[in-house]
Amino acid sequence: MSYEFVVLPAGAAASPGDVLPYFRSRRGQPADDHLYQTVIAGLHGWNSRIPAAARHARVRIEAAGDAVRVTAADSVDRRRTRGSAKDYAEPRIRELIEALITGFAYEIYDARANTLTSPEIRRFALVDIGGERKYSSLTQRDIFDWVRQLHLLAATPSLIAEKRNGTKSFIQTYRNSPTDYTVELHHPVRDQRLGATLTDGATVAQLIWDWASDEWSRLDQVPWEPLD
């Protein structure tokens, strides 16, 4: 199995089903200079940093005019967890592509999800899911998916996020059951570690996104209890 993405100009395809015909219609054309400088060069840079021992982590790059198709192997970092191989390629490669096209008039087609979207707002924090999956950033979609699937993503259904700015700022949650989440955070103004129990995973995900976005209006309404 592999993961396939296509980067193309915003508005070039009206729907996900129009993306591959659009890409095929551009085959044989030289790569657009702007696309090369902003996206293709970055993808080549990714490949150049991958050591020979991890060749499976490199991406296949097919440029066609003002579009480029990117194919990633099904595992950038294959580890064994509870007897089954976990795939890490898709979020890492998508994160790379989104970082390259953010601020430019491009969209990204995700063949597995059959979606055509503009890059999402991305917040930067160190995220650890149950000690098994680690990320350096998150989108709102990421955090809602991760919290919803905590019990499937790691043997220990927990998530902790920490800011990379030298502070003690963190937020974490543990899924006790579908209707029981323990949430803890360090409040930067009170300089306290606080805890609460919440019953809805979507609310937990929204609070983590608010924390990552430095938006405290909802967070300050939670009935926190001091833990220090």
Secondary structure, 3 states (H helix, E strand, C coil): CEEEEEEEECCCCCCHHHHHHHHHHHCCCCCCHHHHHHHHHHHHHHHHHCCHHHHHHCEEEEEECCEEEEEEECCCCCEEECCEEECCHHHHHHHHHHHHHCCCCEEEEECCCCEEECCCCEEEEEEEECCCEEEEEEEHHHHHHHHHCHHHHCCCCEEEEECCCCCCCEEEEEEEECCEEEEEEEECCCCEEEEEEECCHHHHHHHHHHHHCCCCCCHHHCCCEECC
